[in-house]
Amino acid sequence: MNQHSGATSDQKSAIEPTKDRNGVDQVVLRNPRGASARISLHGGQVLSWRTDRGEELLFTSSKAIFKPPQAVRGGIPIFFPQFGNQGSVQKHGFARNKIWVIDSDPPPLNHHPSDSLGKACVDLLLKPSEEDLKIWPHSFEFRLRVSLATDGNLTMISRIRNINCKPFSFSIAYNTYFSISDISEVRIEGLETLDYLDNLCQKERFTEQGDALTFESEVDRVYLSSSNMIAIFDHERKRTLMIRKEGLPDVVVWNPWEKKSKSMADFGDEDYKQMLCVDGAAIEKPITLKPGEEWTGRLELSVVPSS
């Protein structure tokens, strides 16, 4: 893998190929101010996103396992082609367990207002193996661009193309583990008055009553048809994590709390206090692609100081 294979940069933004301790290929993006993002080719998973002051914004479990094929518990695993359990496809799909490749010649993206020069970015590609096609018999190309802007914002753009001769449908979620000071000190705004499916109550449908979402027990919900902006206020760290999304109508909110934490082998007993998953997703209404059609979903994460 070389500097120019599917990675673009200017003089000031750097793209560094590297490997983890198990020999898994990774790419580190750095911007001129010193912010960074680390992406593993195992799962196309962002494992780290740091500010220019070196603060880590993503959570990784204290008991995370970094050995394929298991996805790492933390960072941003990608759930595709399904969310949850369905049929013969493994829970949350197979994309997060596969080795992706650097996309050396990605087709151009439509220009976007927040796209500017000075981004360090890498393009990854996933195509189904023979094994995948036995489980989920649909040919696709999943292109993922991860970019780090000069302002430190992290953007993930997914493009999924149907190269089948028949339509297929899929669900997708960017399962983002945010690092927080304390779960009882944070609140989410942007989900007010929305309907949600509660996975702790057999996916029963409820309506959010609060002005902001706060946490005092296990939460596992899919909020439906949300606005394109969600904010996580972390009072203790005096910062707000902003999620902007396009093509991803739903938002998953998850914290396992005490009891469930103890039942997960790759999750520390106390880890739930320092993490919160808030995912941009398309779950309630799966996306259907006709032959040759392409879907694009975009997630942009930023952090701003707050009181």
Residue frames as qw, qx, qy, qz and C-alpha x, y, z in Angstrom:
[[0.000, 0.892, 0.452, 0.000, 0.00, 0.00, 0.00],
 [0.469, 0.065, -0.014, 0.881, 1.58, 3.31, -0.92],
 [0.019, -0.392, -0.275, 0.878, 0.82, 6.94, -0.23],
 [0.282, 0.230, -0.318, -0.876, -0.94, 7.37, -3.56],
 [0.195, -0.174, -0.922, -0.287, -3.10, 4.26, -3.65],
 [0.319, -0.630, -0.663, -0.249, -6.62, 5.54, -3.15],
 [0.411, -0.690, -0.331, 0.496, -5.42, 8.24, -0.77],
 [0.340, 0.725, 0.144, 0.582, -5.23, 11.93, -1.54],
 [0.501, -0.684, -0.232, 0.477, -3.41, 14.65, 0.36],
 [0.292, 0.908, -0.121, 0.274, -1.77, 18.03, 0.07],
 [0.461, 0.461, -0.560, 0.511, 1.62, 18.84, 1.60],
 [0.215, -0.440, 0.484, -0.726, 0.18, 19.60, 4.99],
 [0.849, -0.163, 0.215, -0.455, -2.22, 16.71, 5.45],
 [0.053, 0.464, -0.882, -0.063, -0.59, 13.32, 5.89],
 [0.928, -0.001, -0.076, -0.366, -1.71, 9.78, 5.13],
 [0.053, -0.564, 0.817, -0.105, 0.38, 7.08, 6.78],
 [0.862, -0.019, -0.451, -0.231, -0.01, 3.37, 6.09],
 [0.171, -0.498, 0.746, -0.409, 0.70, 1.30, 9.20],
 [0.645, -0.133, -0.734, -0.168, -0.19, -2.04, 10.82],
 [0.623, -0.624, 0.194, -0.430, -1.54, -3.00, 14.24],
 [0.328, -0.545, 0.762, -0.125, 0.12, -5.55, 16.51],
 [0.757, 0.123, 0.635, -0.096, -1.66, -8.43, 14.72],
 [0.340, -0.109, 0.655, 0.667, -0.40, -7.26, 11.32],
 [0.304, 0.721, 0.622, 0.015, -3.75, -5.78, 10.23],
 [0.335, 0.295, 0.225, 0.866, -3.31, -2.90, 7.75],
 [0.102, -0.810, -0.449, 0.364, -4.35, 0.52, 8.99],
 [0.355, 0.547, 0.165, 0.740, -4.23, 4.07, 7.67],
 [0.301, -0.621, -0.376, 0.618, -3.60, 7.13, 9.87],
 [0.240, 0.753, 0.296, 0.536, -4.88, 10.50, 8.63],
 [0.406, -0.497, -0.279, 0.714, -3.40, 13.69, 10.09],
 [0.239, 0.897, 0.279, 0.246, -4.34, 17.30, 9.45],
 [0.419, 0.581, -0.232, 0.658, -1.98, 20.31, 9.62],
 [0.354, -0.691, 0.224, -0.589, -3.12, 21.23, 13.15],
 [0.019, 0.352, -0.876, 0.328, -2.34, 17.79, 14.55],
 [0.773, 0.012, 0.327, -0.543, -5.78, 16.15, 14.65],
 [0.095, 0.311, -0.911, -0.254, -5.77, 12.50, 13.56],
 [0.859, 0.040, 0.143, -0.491, -7.95, 9.54, 12.63],
 [0.136, -0.351, 0.918, 0.125, -6.95, 5.87, 12.49],
 [0.812, 0.217, -0.051, -0.540, -8.82, 3.51, 10.16],
 [0.471, -0.255, 0.842, 0.071, -8.42, -0.28, 10.09],
 [0.423, 0.225, -0.641, -0.599, -8.86, -2.20, 6.85],
 [0.156, -0.217, -0.956, 0.122, -10.43, -4.86, 9.05],
 [0.010, 0.666, 0.697, -0.264, -14.08, -3.76, 8.85],
 [0.196, 0.588, 0.239, 0.747, -13.26, -0.39, 7.27],
 [0.498, -0.744, -0.437, 0.087, -13.51, 0.66, 10.92],
 [0.096, 0.745, -0.255, 0.610, -12.44, 4.04, 12.29],
 [0.723, -0.293, -0.542, 0.311, -10.69, 3.13, 15.57],
 [0.416, -0.489, -0.251, 0.724, -9.52, 6.56, 16.72],
 [0.199, 0.769, 0.273, 0.543, -10.39, 10.21, 16.14],
 [0.527, -0.465, -0.295, 0.647, -8.32, 12.75, 18.06],
 [0.087, 0.985, 0.142, -0.041, -8.47, 16.53, 18.32],
 [0.504, 0.691, -0.275, 0.439, -5.44, 18.71, 17.65],
 [0.308, -0.692, 0.486, -0.436, -4.84, 18.62, 21.43],
 [0.262, 0.261, -0.926, 0.076, -4.65, 14.85, 21.31],
 [0.519, -0.018, 0.576, -0.632, -8.01, 14.23, 23.02],
 [0.017, -0.075, -0.953, -0.293, -9.59, 10.94, 21.95],
 [0.482, 0.031, 0.027, -0.875, -13.22, 11.42, 20.89],
 [0.794, 0.002, -0.476, -0.377, -14.07, 7.76, 20.27],
 [0.650, -0.469, 0.507, -0.317, -14.39, 5.08, 22.95],
 [0.639, 0.257, -0.719, -0.094, -12.69, 1.68, 22.82],
 [0.854, -0.464, -0.115, -0.208, -13.59, -1.01, 25.35],
 [0.290, -0.723, 0.615, -0.127, -10.96, -1.83, 27.98],
 [0.661, -0.135, 0.738, 0.002, -11.39, -5.50, 26.96],
 [0.650, 0.630, -0.129, -0.406, -11.56, -4.96, 23.17],
 [0.781, -0.078, 0.558, 0.269, -10.25, -7.84, 21.03],
 [0.230, 0.759, -0.309, -0.524, -8.13, -6.67, 18.08],
 [0.272, -0.226, 0.886, 0.300, -8.00, -10.00, 16.29],
 [0.602, 0.204, -0.343, -0.691, -9.99, -10.61, 13.08],
 [0.019, 0.450, 0.580, 0.679, -12.55, -11.80, 12.25],
 [0.240, -0.716, -0.594, 0.278, -14.20, -10.24, 15.34],
 [0.138, 0.794, 0.120, 0.580, -14.98, -6.53, 15.06],
 [0.331, 0.077, -0.494, 0.801, -13.29, -4.29, 17.62],
 [0.262, -0.746, -0.605, 0.089, -15.64, -3.16, 20.41],
 [0.235, -0.718, -0.082, 0.650, -15.36, 0.59, 19.96],
 [0.159, -0.209, 0.480, 0.837, -14.61, 3.22, 17.32],
 [0.566, 0.377, 0.027, -0.733, -17.07, 3.15, 14.40],
 [0.339, 0.041, 0.916, 0.211, -17.98, -0.37, 13.18],
 [0.420, 0.179, -0.318, -0.831, -20.23, -0.38, 10.09],
 [0.522, 0.180, 0.786, -0.278, -23.38, -2.51, 10.28],
 [0.566, 0.473, -0.299, -0.605, -24.23, -3.75, 6.75],
 [0.171, -0.249, -0.506, -0.808, -26.26, -5.28, 5.07],
 [0.514, -0.593, -0.541, -0.303, -28.51, -5.53, 8.11],
 [0.159, -0.481, 0.476, -0.719, -29.10, -4.19, 11.59],
 [0.695, -0.220, 0.457, -0.510, -29.85, -6.77, 14.29],
 [0.366, -0.113, 0.920, 0.083, -30.69, -10.41, 13.59],
 [0.713, 0.428, 0.040, -0.553, -32.36, -11.61, 10.38],
 [0.886, 0.407, -0.177, -0.136, -32.17, -14.84, 8.45],
 [0.943, -0.036, -0.053, 0.328, -28.78, -16.43, 7.88],
 [0.369, 0.679, -0.211, 0.599, -26.72, -13.23, 7.90],
 [0.526, -0.206, -0.565, 0.601, -24.77, -12.74, 11.13],
 [0.201, -0.842, -0.414, 0.282, -26.01, -10.13, 13.62],
 [0.038, -0.876, 0.077, 0.474, -25.44, -6.59, 12.28],
 [0.693, 0.709, -0.106, -0.072, -24.15, -7.98, 8.96],
 [0.916, -0.063, 0.092, 0.384, -20.70, -8.98, 7.77],
 [0.407, 0.826, -0.075, 0.382, -19.08, -5.70, 6.61],
 [0.323, -0.853, 0.333, -0.242, -17.49, -5.07, 10.03],
 [0.827, -0.346, 0.438, 0.069, -15.78, -8.48, 10.01],
 [0.831, 0.460, 0.194, 0.246, -14.26, -8.35, 6.51],
 [0.473, -0.400, 0.240, 0.747, -10.92, -7.10, 5.26],
 [0.413, 0.873, 0.181, -0.186, -11.49, -4.09, 2.99],
 [0.703, 0.112, 0.233, 0.663, -9.02, -2.97, 0.33],
 [0.079, -0.562, 0.064, 0.821, -7.66, 0.46, -0.56],
 [0.570, 0.689, 0.448, 0.005, -9.65, 1.72, -3.55],
 [0.503, -0.252, 0.289, 0.774, -6.93, 2.92, -5.91],
 [0.034, 0.099, 0.456, 0.884, -9.26, 4.53, -8.46],
 [0.154, 0.508, 0.735, -0.422, -12.54, 5.62, -6.85],
 [0.181, 0.625, 0.530, 0.544, -15.16, 7.20, -9.11],
 [0.081, 0.259, -0.176, 0.946, -15.61, 10.94, -8.41],
 [0.091, -0.528, -0.737, 0.411, -18.00, 12.01, -5.68],
 [0.042, 0.823, 0.383, 0.417, -20.62, 14.70, -6.21],
 [0.259, 0.313, -0.326, 0.853, -19.24, 17.94, -4.81],
 [0.444, -0.674, -0.585, 0.080, -20.62, 18.86, -1.40],
 [0.057, -0.930, 0.007, -0.364, -20.69, 22.30, 0.32],
 [0.600, -0.753, 0.271, -0.001, -18.50, 21.09, 3.21],
 [0.890, 0.094, 0.176, 0.410, -15.90, 19.53, 0.89],
 [0.092, 0.971, -0.207, -0.070, -12.83, 21.69, 0.73],
 [0.662, 0.508, -0.475, 0.280, -9.17, 21.33, -0.06],
 [0.063, -0.572, 0.621, -0.532, -6.79, 20.31, 2.69],
 [0.873, -0.246, 0.194, -0.374, -8.58, 17.11, 3.61],
 [0.017, -0.374, 0.926, 0.056, -6.59, 13.98, 4.27],
 [0.815, 0.077, 0.180, -0.546, -8.70, 11.09, 3.03],
 [0.137, -0.240, 0.944, 0.181, -8.61, 7.42, 2.22],
 [0.729, 0.152, -0.204, -0.635, -10.93, 5.41, -0.03],
 [0.312, -0.186, 0.924, -0.116, -11.77, 1.83, 0.87],
 [0.632, 0.150, -0.444, -0.617, -13.69, -0.82, -1.05],
 [0.454, -0.090, 0.847, -0.262, -15.58, -3.96, -0.04],
 [0.620, 0.167, -0.504, -0.578, -16.90, -6.52, -2.51],
 [0.858, -0.245, 0.283, -0.351, -18.61, -9.77, -1.50],
 [0.084, -0.402, 0.903, 0.130, -16.58, -12.98, -1.38],
 [0.486, -0.054, -0.790, -0.369, -17.99, -16.31, -2.62],
 [0.262, -0.235, -0.826, 0.441, -18.68, -17.10, 1.04],
 [0.164, 0.269, 0.289, -0.904, -20.65, -13.84, 1.49],
 [0.447, 0.118, -0.444, -0.768, -22.72, -14.53, -1.63],
 [0.389, -0.177, -0.903, -0.052, -23.83, -17.89, -0.19],
 [0.146, -0.397, -0.671, 0.609, -25.17, -16.09, 2.90],
 [0.216, 0.729, 0.240, -0.603, -26.45, -12.94, 1.18],
 [0.627, 0.215, 0.605, 0.441, -26.76, -13.60, -2.58],
 [0.262, 0.941, 0.211, -0.032, -26.36, -10.03, -3.86],
 [0.670, 0.157, 0.062, 0.723, -23.40, -8.55, -5.72],
 [0.104, -0.982, -0.160, 0.015, -22.45, -5.07, -4.53],
 [0.553, 0.311, -0.225, 0.740, -19.61, -2.60, -4.35],
 [0.419, -0.861, -0.267, 0.107, -19.37, -0.73, -1.04],
 [0.496, 0.453, -0.150, 0.725, -17.10, 2.30, -1.29],
 [0.486, -0.799, -0.287, 0.206, -16.17, 4.16, 1.87],
 [0.398, 0.579, -0.166, 0.692, -14.33, 7.48, 1.97],
 [0.559, -0.702, -0.307, 0.318, -13.03, 8.59, 5.37],
 [0.415, 0.587, -0.034, 0.694, -11.69, 12.13, 5.50],
 [0.471, -0.612, -0.327, 0.545, -10.25, 14.43, 8.14],
 [0.262, 0.868, 0.196, 0.372, -10.67, 18.14, 7.41],
 [0.366, 0.417, -0.318, 0.769, -8.40, 21.01, 8.42],
 [0.414, -0.532, 0.169, -0.719, -10.95, 21.92, 11.14],
 [0.152, -0.245, 0.892, -0.349, -10.67, 18.38, 12.55],
 [0.763, 0.133, 0.198, -0.601, -14.12, 17.23, 11.38],
 [0.270, -0.155, 0.934, 0.175, -14.36, 13.54, 10.51],
 [0.663, 0.330, -0.057, -0.669, -16.51, 12.63, 7.50],
 [0.371, -0.050, 0.917, 0.136, -17.52, 9.15, 6.33],
 [0.583, 0.384, -0.162, -0.698, -19.20, 8.82, 2.95],
 [0.506, 0.000, 0.862, 0.036, -20.61, 5.44, 1.94],
 [0.546, 0.384, -0.326, -0.669, -21.58, 4.56, -1.61],
 [0.520, -0.011, 0.851, -0.071, -23.27, 1.22, -2.19],
 [0.451, 0.382, -0.437, -0.678, -23.89, 0.09, -5.75],
 [0.825, 0.118, 0.498, -0.241, -26.05, -2.82, -6.91],
 [0.206, 0.511, -0.691, -0.468, -24.11, -4.79, -9.52],
 [0.445, 0.154, 0.867, -0.160, -26.70, -7.59, -9.42],
 [0.115, -0.166, -0.655, -0.729, -29.23, -8.28, -12.15],
 [0.380, -0.631, -0.636, -0.231, -32.04, -8.01, -9.58],
 [0.208, -0.762, 0.134, -0.598, -32.96, -5.48, -6.86],
 [0.613, -0.218, -0.658, 0.378, -31.84, -5.91, -3.27],
 [0.335, -0.847, -0.074, -0.407, -32.55, -4.15, 0.04],
 [0.629, 0.033, -0.523, 0.574, -30.23, -3.42, 2.94],
 [0.399, -0.905, -0.136, -0.049, -30.02, -1.64, 6.28],
 [0.608, 0.364, -0.287, 0.644, -26.95, 0.25, 7.48],
 [0.441, -0.892, -0.099, -0.023, -25.66, 1.92, 10.65],
 [0.415, 0.562, -0.450, 0.557, -22.46, 3.75, 11.55],
 [0.733, -0.555, -0.389, 0.046, -22.19, 2.30, 15.07],
 [0.292, 0.654, -0.291, 0.634, -20.34, 5.27, 16.63],
 [0.688, -0.505, -0.415, 0.316, -18.94, 4.77, 20.14],
 [0.091, 0.828, -0.122, 0.540, -18.36, 8.25, 21.56],
 [0.545, -0.084, -0.560, 0.618, -16.00, 8.78, 24.49],
 [0.288, -0.778, -0.187, -0.526, -17.73, 10.73, 27.26],
 [0.028, -0.507, 0.590, -0.628, -16.87, 11.90, 30.79],
 [0.184, 0.070, 0.865, -0.461, -19.75, 10.13, 32.56],
 [0.090, -0.360, -0.812, -0.450, -22.99, 8.67, 31.16],
 [0.184, -0.708, -0.638, 0.239, -25.04, 10.35, 33.91],
 [0.184, -0.622, -0.035, 0.760, -23.63, 13.78, 32.91],
 [0.086, -0.096, 0.581, 0.804, -24.47, 13.83, 29.19],
 [0.497, 0.525, 0.507, -0.470, -27.60, 14.67, 27.23],
 [0.307, 0.151, 0.691, 0.637, -28.65, 14.30, 23.61],
 [0.327, 0.587, 0.247, -0.698, -30.64, 16.98, 21.80],
 [0.273, 0.345, -0.595, -0.673, -32.32, 16.61, 18.41],
 [0.179, -0.121, -0.966, -0.144, -34.53, 13.59, 19.20],
 [0.264, 0.207, 0.514, -0.789, -37.42, 15.47, 20.86],
 [0.640, 0.331, 0.189, -0.667, -40.96, 14.35, 19.89],
 [0.423, 0.365, -0.734, -0.387, -39.66, 11.55, 17.64],
 [0.952, -0.114, 0.019, -0.283, -41.08, 8.05, 17.56],
 [0.079, 0.584, -0.807, 0.031, -38.66, 5.31, 18.51],
 [0.890, -0.053, -0.421, -0.165, -38.55, 1.51, 18.52],
 [0.415, -0.675, 0.532, -0.300, -37.47, 0.20, 21.92],
 [0.627, 0.293, -0.721, -0.044, -35.30, -2.91, 21.57],
 [0.001, 0.152, -0.829, 0.537, -35.75, -3.56, 25.31],
 [0.521, 0.252, 0.525, -0.624, -39.54, -3.86, 24.77],
 [0.573, 0.291, 0.745, 0.178, -39.78, -6.16, 21.69],
 [0.226, 0.106, 0.434, 0.866, -39.30, -3.18, 19.33],
 [0.011, 0.772, 0.624, -0.124, -42.50, -1.56, 20.57],
 [0.279, 0.513, 0.187, 0.790, -43.05, 1.97, 19.26],
 [0.311, -0.710, -0.425, 0.468, -43.03, 4.94, 21.66],
 [0.265, 0.840, 0.110, 0.460, -42.81, 8.73, 21.32],
 [0.514, 0.017, -0.370, 0.774, -39.96, 10.66, 22.98],
 [0.257, -0.858, -0.440, -0.061, -41.46, 12.93, 25.64],
 [0.532, -0.623, -0.066, 0.570, -38.36, 14.68, 27.01],
 [0.234, 0.949, -0.115, -0.178, -36.73, 17.89, 25.78],
 [0.265, 0.668, -0.696, 0.010, -33.39, 16.09, 25.89],
 [0.933, -0.084, -0.345, -0.061, -32.39, 12.47, 26.36],
 [0.153, -0.679, 0.631, -0.343, -30.51, 11.72, 29.61],
 [0.715, 0.132, -0.685, -0.046, -29.39, 8.37, 31.02],
 [0.427, -0.499, 0.565, -0.500, -30.07, 6.48, 34.24],
 [0.774, -0.047, 0.618, -0.129, -30.47, 2.90, 32.98],
 [0.443, -0.015, 0.750, 0.491, -29.91, 0.71, 29.90],
 [0.461, 0.652, 0.075, -0.597, -31.04, 2.29, 26.61],
 [0.326, -0.065, 0.806, 0.490, -31.35, 0.54, 23.23],
 [0.410, 0.682, 0.436, -0.420, -33.55, 2.50, 20.83],
 [0.369, 0.198, 0.543, 0.728, -33.96, 3.32, 17.16],
 [0.163, 0.634, 0.258, -0.710, -35.28, 6.89, 16.72],
 [0.518, 0.437, 0.665, 0.316, -37.14, 7.24, 13.42],
 [0.301, 0.742, 0.355, 0.482, -36.98, 9.95, 10.75],
 [0.438, -0.680, -0.178, 0.560, -34.80, 12.32, 12.74],
 [0.239, 0.957, -0.097, -0.131, -33.48, 15.70, 11.63],
 [0.808, 0.450, -0.215, 0.315, -30.02, 15.77, 10.05],
 [0.202, 0.585, -0.478, 0.623, -28.35, 17.22, 13.15],
 [0.781, -0.529, -0.333, -0.010, -27.94, 15.61, 16.58],
 [0.122, 0.713, -0.451, 0.523, -25.92, 17.02, 19.50],
 [0.792, -0.346, -0.456, 0.214, -24.36, 15.22, 22.48],
 [0.105, -0.846, 0.228, -0.471, -23.63, 17.68, 25.32],
 [0.781, -0.140, -0.467, 0.390, -20.87, 16.56, 27.70],
 [0.271, -0.938, -0.069, -0.204, -21.08, 19.01, 30.63],
 [0.736, -0.590, 0.160, 0.292, -18.00, 17.82, 32.48],
 [0.660, -0.006, 0.360, 0.659, -15.69, 18.00, 29.45],
 [0.115, 0.730, 0.072, -0.670, -17.33, 21.26, 28.33],
 [0.030, 0.273, -0.684, -0.676, -17.71, 20.02, 24.80],
 [0.719, 0.360, 0.324, -0.498, -20.51, 19.14, 22.41],
 [0.317, -0.097, 0.839, 0.432, -20.22, 16.35, 19.84],
 [0.531, 0.472, 0.028, -0.703, -22.19, 17.19, 16.71],
 [0.453, 0.099, 0.848, 0.256, -23.52, 14.58, 14.27],
 [0.463, 0.507, -0.118, -0.718, -24.61, 15.75, 10.81],
 [0.453, 0.016, 0.877, 0.162, -26.03, 13.13, 8.47],
 [0.520, 0.399, -0.240, -0.717, -27.52, 12.70, 5.01],
 [0.645, 0.181, -0.664, -0.332, -29.27, 9.63, 3.62],
 [0.369, -0.046, -0.855, 0.361, -29.44, 8.21, 7.17],
 [0.380, -0.565, -0.255, -0.686, -32.92, 8.98, 8.53],
 [0.787, -0.533, -0.293, -0.104, -32.72, 6.98, 11.78],
 [0.050, 0.674, -0.567, 0.470, -30.62, 7.31, 14.94],
 [0.814, -0.252, -0.517, 0.084, -29.67, 4.40, 17.20],
 [0.183, -0.714, 0.431, -0.520, -28.94, 5.25, 20.85],
 [0.897, -0.142, -0.417, 0.025, -27.31, 2.53, 22.97],
 [0.027, -0.599, 0.655, -0.459, -25.76, 2.19, 26.39],
 [0.642, -0.079, -0.758, -0.084, -25.66, -1.30, 27.93],
 [0.518, -0.674, 0.196, -0.490, -25.54, -0.10, 31.58],
 [0.325, -0.582, 0.707, -0.237, -24.27, -2.26, 34.44],
 [0.811, -0.031, 0.544, -0.212, -25.95, -5.64, 34.05],
 [0.834, 0.547, 0.069, -0.012, -25.45, -6.10, 30.30],
 [0.186, 0.835, -0.510, 0.089, -21.84, -4.82, 30.51],
 [0.474, -0.465, 0.729, -0.165, -21.00, -7.78, 32.75],
 [0.846, 0.202, 0.479, -0.120, -22.42, -10.25, 30.22],
 [0.657, 0.746, -0.112, 0.007, -20.19, -9.09, 27.30],
 [0.892, -0.183, 0.056, 0.410, -16.78, -10.77, 27.10],
 [0.557, 0.282, 0.109, 0.774, -15.15, -7.88, 25.21],
 [0.142, -0.755, -0.125, -0.627, -16.58, -5.09, 27.40],
 [0.266, 0.140, -0.656, 0.692, -15.30, -3.94, 30.80],
 [0.238, -0.555, -0.769, 0.210, -17.75, -3.99, 33.73],
 [0.133, -0.704, -0.277, 0.640, -17.45, -0.22, 34.25],
 [0.313, 0.028, 0.484, 0.817, -16.95, 0.77, 30.60],
 [0.056, 0.693, 0.664, 0.274, -20.60, 1.81, 30.16],
 [0.247, -0.815, -0.265, 0.453, -19.93, 4.95, 32.23],
 [0.236, -0.574, 0.322, 0.715, -17.48, 6.35, 29.66],
 [0.117, 0.006, 0.752, 0.649, -19.28, 5.53, 26.39],
 [0.500, 0.499, 0.426, -0.565, -22.40, 6.29, 24.42],
 [0.322, 0.121, 0.756, 0.557, -23.33, 4.90, 21.00],
 [0.393, 0.669, 0.248, -0.580, -25.23, 7.30, 18.75],
 [0.454, 0.009, 0.735, 0.503, -25.49, 5.95, 15.19],
 [0.448, 0.436, -0.204, -0.753, -26.59, 7.56, 11.96],
 [0.333, 0.010, 0.941, 0.059, -28.59, 4.74, 10.35],
 [0.569, 0.115, -0.335, -0.742, -31.18, 3.57, 7.84],
 [0.097, -0.068, 0.964, -0.236, -33.13, 0.81, 9.58],
 [0.492, 0.326, 0.559, -0.581, -36.91, 1.24, 9.68],
 [0.735, 0.619, 0.111, -0.255, -37.25, 1.48, 5.91],
 [0.697, -0.218, 0.492, 0.473, -34.48, -0.57, 4.28],
 [0.201, 0.671, -0.332, -0.632, -32.88, 0.97, 1.19],
 [0.802, 0.292, 0.518, 0.061, -33.74, -0.80, -2.07],
 [0.009, -0.616, 0.483, 0.622, -31.44, -0.53, -5.06],
 [0.848, 0.478, 0.122, -0.192, -32.36, -1.53, -8.59],
 [0.846, 0.065, 0.235, 0.474, -29.64, -3.08, -10.78],
 [0.492, 0.442, 0.109, 0.742, -26.92, -0.48, -11.41],
 [0.241, -0.880, -0.146, -0.381, -28.34, 1.95, -8.84],
 [0.516, 0.134, -0.502, 0.681, -26.17, 3.57, -6.16],
 [0.440, -0.837, -0.310, -0.093, -27.01, 4.90, -2.69],
 [0.401, 0.411, -0.367, 0.732, -24.94, 7.51, -0.86],
 [0.562, -0.765, -0.315, -0.004, -24.97, 8.13, 2.88],
 [0.378, 0.550, -0.294, 0.684, -22.90, 10.74, 4.66],
 [0.630, -0.700, -0.303, 0.148, -21.94, 11.22, 8.29],
 [0.358, 0.601, -0.264, 0.664, -19.94, 14.21, 9.54],
 [0.662, -0.599, -0.377, 0.248, -18.72, 14.36, 13.14],
 [0.267, 0.619, -0.203, 0.710, -17.42, 17.51, 14.80],
 [0.539, -0.510, -0.517, 0.426, -16.67, 18.73, 18.31],
 [0.071, 0.710, 0.034, 0.700, -17.29, 22.25, 19.63],
 [0.206, 0.017, -0.635, 0.744, -16.54, 23.79, 23.04],
 [0.406, -0.615, -0.445, -0.509, -19.63, 24.33, 25.22],
 [0.200, -0.516, 0.465, -0.691, -20.40, 25.50, 28.73]]
